[in-house]
Amino acid sequence: MNAMTNALDARFSIRKAKAFDASAAPGLVFLRLINGRPTSRRIVRAVKEAIQHGWLVPGDAMLSRSAIAEATRTSRNTVARAFASLISEGYLTAAQGNKVFVACRAGSTLVKTGFASEVFPAALPPDLLPLRDWQRALDMSDKSQVCSDTFGYHPLRTAMAAYLGRTRGILCRPDQIVIYSNSQGPMAEIARLLVRVGDLALCDESCSIGAKEQFLMRGARLMSLPVDQALEALSTANADVRWLYVTSRTGAALSDERADRLIALCGRNGTALIEDAWDFEFQNGMGGGQALYSRDRHGAVFYIYRFAPFMYPLTSTAALILPRALLPLFKKSKYAPERHNQLLEHQALFRLIANGCIERHLHNLVRIVTGSIAMTT
């Protein structure tokens, strides 16, 4: 820690003066502007000052929360609160993969009703986050605990199995759930283990950019089609579709007959169906439809659930619910347990699910978003 601090001091002798070369390392320049103990308010003030002086410019990538917390000797949650405030005020903007950048129009007010964007253009403002509950849950976490379970913290997986059963009608065992510490983890591992060069992947029109990139990185052939056309493609006798990616809002819009037919065709053709619930609650409300995974009797459906759309920047934890036949493959692949700081997040998330805080939080957000959309239409 001293070595890092000394290196920062040597490399960035930042004074509140005009002569400072910000091009050396954008994202670090504001650290030396923090006077005294690094509270969230002081971090916010330092970032604003760096932007105002031109030391941070639009498009600059900020350090991760963990890196800033380490460099300033403060908690990751303190940095998360500062980022949430800066994002809500328009100084920073957030993207998928836990990345945060200086906003193109730093200082402008961000639209607070765009929760359903596929790239999460802004994190939730602090007044819409369960900050006190999250801090309380973090304080209760066992900092000495080590996670030896390769699929992730077992109490969290157990709580998630019950939570998805209540909210989406998904019946699965905890050992079918794999926990990841970032939103892109589930899709990245599916692609790494199973997608092959030349595979044909059909994606519905609301497919996320990150999912498309994972297919393309593995050499798959990608086609974007409405779900009706995807059904037609799967119905042909010589269908060679290896992958079908749909979002949960697309699946929820299907009639029971069409949903069952879609899954049956995937089972017949050997097509793997990836159901991504990244935007489900804000499009359909809580309990607004049955997941395709819950209809699957062929072992053809993967289900991805992300907490980032309604909990970022507090956590970007995601979960993948696997077909049972693939459990041995993923256990062999995901051999490394989560790091210590991620385990603390997972313990906190378990407590918020178990005590009902997550569902109350989501109900409140859905009510606010629904009301905001109604006022603008």
Secondary structure by P-SEA (a helix, b strand, c coil): caaaaaaaaaaccccccccccccccccccccccccccccaaaaaaaaaaaaaacccccccccccaaaaaaaacccaaaaaaaaaaaaaaccbbbcccccccccccccccccccccccccccccccccccaaaaaaaaaaacccccccccccccaaaaaaaaaaaaaccccccccccbbbbcccaaaaaaaaaccccccbbbbbcccccaaaaaaaaaabbbbbbbcaaaaaaaaacccccccbbbbcaaaaaaccaaaaaaaaaaaaaacbbbbbbccccccccccccccccccccccccbbbbbbcccccccccbbbbbbbcccaaaaaaacccccccaaaaaaaaaaaaaaaaaaaaaaaaaaaaaaaaaaaaac
